[in-house]
Amino acid sequence: MNKTELINAISEKAGLSKVDAKKALDAFIETVGEELKKGEKIALVGFGTYSVTEKAARKGINPRTKATINIPAKKVVKFKAGAELANL
C-alpha cells in the first residue's frame, strides 16, 4: 500500500474527503517526525511505539575494496509493534 492508497482507505473508513484524509495523514507524519527529532517517544496503544535510539560508531568493511572503514554513530527510528498489531 502506498500513500495514495492509504489516503483513499482513510477517506472511506472515516467518512472524510480525500483532501481531509491527506491533511490528517500529513499532520500525523509531521507531528511524529517533530516529536522524534526532540527525542520523545510516541506510544499508540494497540498499534505500537516509535522511539529514537542511537547506534554506536563501529568499524565496517568496504565490500568492494575490503578496506576497513569507520561508520559514525547515528540516531535511528525504532518501531515496536503493539500486541494487537503483532497478533494479526
N, C-alpha and C positions, 0 to 999 in steps of 0.2 A: 504494500500500500504506500503510495506516495502522498505528498502533502495535499494535492488537489483531491485525491480520493478520500483522504481523511476529512477535509473540509466538507465534502459532499455528505459523508456519513454523519458528521456532527450536525450539519444542517438538517438532515432528515430526522435524526433521533431527538434533537432538541426543539424541532419546530422553528428553527431560525432561518433567515435568508442566508444564502451563501456568503454574502458580504459580511453579515454579522458573525457568522461562524468563522470566517477568515480573520476578522478583527479579534475575536475571542482567542483563537489559536495563536495568533501573532503576539497578543498580550501575554498569554501564558508562557510562550517561549522566551519572550523578552524578560519577563519577571523572573523566571527560573534562572536565566543567564546572569542577570544582575545580582541575584542573591548568591549564586555560586561564586561569582567574582569577589564578593565580600567575604567568602569563606563560610557562609551559612549552610546549614543542612536543610533539605526540604523533604518532609515526610508526608506522603499521601496515603492515608490508611486504606488498606486493601489493594493499593496499586504498587507502591514501592517507595524507596528512599533514594534521593540524589544527594551525593556528598562529593567534596573535593579532597583528594589525598595527594600526597607528594611522593613522587618516585625519586629515590636517591640516585645520585650520579653513579655511573658504573662504567666499566670497560667493556667494549664490544669488539667485534672483528668485522672489517670490511670484507664481504664475501667475494668481491672481485679481486682485490689485491692481497687479501689475507693479512693486511696490516692491522695492528691494534689501534683502536680509536677510543677517545673519551666521549661518553654520552653524558651530557649535562643533566642535572636534576631538573624535574619539571612537575607541574601540577596537572593532575588528570581528573576527569569527572568519573565517578563510580556510581553505578546504579545497582541497587539490590531489590529484587522483586519482592513484593509483599506476599503474604500467604495465599490470598485469593488468586492473585495473578500466577503464582508459582504452581498452583494446583489445577491449572487448566488442562 
